[in-house]
Amino acid sequence: MLHAFGRWKHRMTWDSGGAEDLLDELCEAAEEIPGIAGSCHVRVAGRDGLVALSEVQPGQLVQCFDTVEGDTVFAEVEYIELNHPGVAEWVTVHLADGTSIDTTVTYPMLVRSKRPGQPLFVTVLAKQLRAERDAVPDSRKSQVAVCDVCPKTDLDGVQHLIRFSIRHGERFAVLMSSKSDSEPYLLVGSTDMAERASQEEP
């Protein structure tokens, strides 16, 4: 849990306003953490079946979609962090095919662009997704419309908040499934895309 807040470099002084300042910074930091539920599943090279994201190790290759070449490839996981889910704000993204996926509000999601002058794919934060406007691309080179994005306050089913980095993650979107018994087909971003996503127009 403390690892997620390791970027703080100043020291708090516990004066009359110190506790309130710390609480404000905790709330701001919580919203900034990009992560996804560890129960999501991916395909790992050399492994049978699907693997929970929380079990993936650095150095392993996970199935991704190359947004530049338009092909399915395996890309190396450079690092992966497991954090307590309570350190962040969460949403559940509901899709038109009945699929749902739990992410933090600042997790980068790959969507098909409908905006003039923009590339085919753009990356936006989960909290910026809009029903009837955005659609998540899938491995069938199709798209699944976003139906709703709801705040998630009950985290009983979320055991881990996962932050991970993919080699060349600015171009690779991980193929992921919210269930262990269905093919990973949703093209979601990786933590690497978070900074770029925060600069996109919502």
N, C-alpha and C positions, 0 to 999 in steps of 0.2 A: 504493500500500500504506500509506504513512504517512497518507494522507488519512483512511483508515478509523479511525485512532487519534487524530484531531485533537482529541478532547474532553479528552485528558489535559492538565492545567494545572499540575501540580506538577513540580519538577525532581528527578531522581534523583541521589542522592549515592552514589558508588561506594565505599561502605565494605564491610565483610566480608559484610554481608547484602544489599547493594544489588542484585547480579546476581540473587539468588534472588527478591527482591521484584519486580524487573522481569519475570522469567519468570512469576511467579504472576499478575501483572497482565495480561501478554500472553495467557495462557491464558484468564483470565476475560473479557477483552475479545473474544477470538476467538469465544467461545460466544455473546456478546451481539449479534453482527452479523447482522441479518436480511437475507437475500439469496436469490437464485434463480439458476439456471444461465442464462448468456447465450444458450445454444443453444435455449431455449424460444422459441416463435413466437407472434406476435400478429397481429391484423388492424389495419392502420393506415388511417385515412380517406384516400382519394385514391390509395392504392397498390394495384397489382395483386398478387394472391397474398398469401402470409404473409411477415412480416418478422421476422427474428431479433431478440430483445429487445435484444441488444447493439448493434443498428443504429438503434434508435429514438432520436429527438432530442427535447429539451424543446420544448414547443409543439405537437407532433403529437398527434393524437387517436387513441386506441386503443379497441377494442371492449371494453365492460364490461357487467356486469349490475348494475342498480340494485337493491340489496337492499331498498330502501324501497318503490319503485313496482312492482318485479317485472318490469321491462322491460329489453331490451337497448338500450344507448345507446353513444355515443362520448364519452369523457371525455379532458380534456387532461392530458398528461404535464407536470408542473411541473419536475421535475428527474430526472436519471438519472445514476448513478455506476457506473463500471466499476472493480472492484477485483480484485486477484489472488486466486484461489480459496483459496490456502493460508492466508489470514488467518482462516479460520473453520472450524468443525466442520460436517460435511455428513451428510445422510441421504438415502436413496432411498425415496420413498413408492411402494409397489406397489399398484395398484388391481385390482379384480376383472375389468375388461375387458382386462387385459394391459398397460394404460398404466402407465408409471412416470415420475416427475418428481424431479429432484434439487434439493434446497433446503438451506439452512443449518438448523441445529437450531432456531433462533429465528425462522424465517420464518413469518408468520401465514397459516394456511390456513382458508378458509371451510368449515364443515361444517354438515350438517343436524343440528339439535339434537334429541336424544331425552330431554332433561332437563326434568322438569316445571317449569312456571313460567318457562321461558326462551323467547325469540323463536325463530322458525323457523330462522334462521341464527345461528350463533355463530362466533367466531373463536378458534382455538387455535393454539399454537405447533406446528410440525411434530413436535417431539420428544414432544408430548403426544398425538398421534394414536394411537388404539387400534384394532386389528383387531377386527372383529365388533361394534364399537360405533359407529364413525364412518363417515360416507360423504361424499364430496365431491360437491356439486351440479354439474350440468352445464347446458348451454344449452338442453337439451330439457326443462328443468324436472323432470328426474329426478334420480337420484343414483347414484354409483358407489362401492361399498363399498371401504373400505381393507382390504387383505389383509395388509400387512406394512409396517413401517418399519425399515429396516436402516441401520446406520452405513455411510457411504461413505468409504473410505480411499484408493481409487485415483482421483485427480483428473485423470488424463491426458486424459479427454474433456471436462473442464470448463475452458474457456478463460477465462471471466470470472465473477466474482460480481457480480450486478447488484442495486443498491439503487435504487428508484425511488419517486417520489411522484406520485399522481394528484390532480387538483383534486377536492375533496370526497371524498378517498380513504377516509374513514371509512364511506362508504355504497356505494362502487363496488368490485366485485370484477372483476379483469381476466380476460377470456376468453383462455385460453392452451392451447397444444398443445406437447407435447414433441417433435413431429416437424414437418418443413416441408411434408409432403404430406398432412396431415390437418387437418380443420377445427378451429379452436380452440374447445373446448367446456368445458374444466374451469374452474370459477369459483374462482380462487385470490385470495388477498388481495393487498394492496400493502403496501409498507413502512410506510405510514401506520397500518396496523392493528396493528403489532407491540406497541405499548404497551398497547392494549386487550386483545390476546390474552394478554399475560403476566399479566393480572389475572383471566383466566377460570379457573374450576375445571377441572383436567385430567380 
